[in-house]
Amino acid sequence: MTPMIASILNLMGPDMMVILLIVLLLFGAKKLPELARGMGRAVKEFSAARDEIEKGLGQSGGGGVAQSWKGGPRHVASAT
């Protein structure tokens, strides 16, 4: 885990060591590189999707849907 993720989850020192030991016991030493590779791919895909969304929001001027809406404000009469 990266230090940022560990600090968010408040997992430092002995807690992290116990979690890593449990993962090692559950999956074995041969599966750990494969698991790490899969996690890396997932993080990369998530990051790419986040960047794409941020780029789309940046191109729309930050207002997003509100700016692209061409209708004027509707005045609704009060029912009371």
C-alpha positions in Angstrom: 0.0 0.0 0.0 1.1 3.5 -0.6 1.7 5.7 2.4 -1.2 7.9 1.3 -3.7 5.0 1.3 -2.3 3.7 4.5 -2.7 7.1 6.2 -6.3 7.3 5.0 -7.0 3.9 6.4 -4.9 4.7 9.5 -2.9 1.5 9.0 0.7 2.0 10.0 3.3 -0.1 11.7 2.2 -3.4 13.3 -1.3 -3.2 11.8 0.1 -3.1 8.3 2.5 -6.0 9.1 -0.4 -8.2 10.4 -2.4 -7.5 7.3 0.5 -8.3 5.0 1.2 -11.5 6.9 -2.5 -12.6 6.6 -2.4 -11.9 2.8 0.8 -13.9 2.5 -0.7 -16.8 4.4 -4.0 -16.7 2.4 -2.6 -16.4 -1.1 0.9 -17.8 -0.8 4.2 -16.4 -2.0 3.6 -17.5 -5.6 0.3 -15.6 -6.0 1.5 -12.3 -4.5 3.2 -11.0 -7.7 0.0 -11.8 -9.7 -2.2 -10.1 -7.2 0.1 -7.0 -7.1 0.0 -6.9 -10.9 -3.8 -7.0 -10.9 -4.0 -4.3 -8.3 -1.6 -2.1 -10.3 -3.7 -2.6 -13.5 -6.9 -1.7 -11.5 -5.3 1.5 -10.1 -4.1 2.5 -13.6 -7.5 2.0 -15.1 -9.1 4.0 -12.3 -6.6 6.8 -12.7 -7.2 6.9 -16.5 -10.9 7.1 -16.0 -10.6 9.8 -13.4 -8.3 11.8 -15.7 -10.8 11.4 -18.6 -13.7 12.7 -16.4 -11.6 15.6 -15.2 -10.6 16.5 -18.8 -14.3 16.4 -19.8 -15.3 18.7 -17.0 -12.4 21.0 -17.8 -13.5 21.3 -21.5 -17.0 22.2 -20.5 -15.7 25.2 -18.5 -16.3 23.8 -15.1 -20.0 24.5 -15.2 -20.8 21.2 -16.7 -24.5 20.7 -17.3 -25.6 24.1 -16.0 -23.7 25.9 -18.7 -24.9 23.7 -21.5 -28.6 24.1 -20.5 -30.1 26.7 -22.9 -33.5 27.1 -21.4 -34.2 30.1 -19.1 -35.3 29.8 -15.5 -38.8 28.7 -15.1 -41.1 30.7 -12.9 -43.4 28.4 -11.0 -46.4 29.9 -9.4 -46.8 29.0 -5.7 -49.6 26.6 -5.0 -50.5 28.3 -1.7 
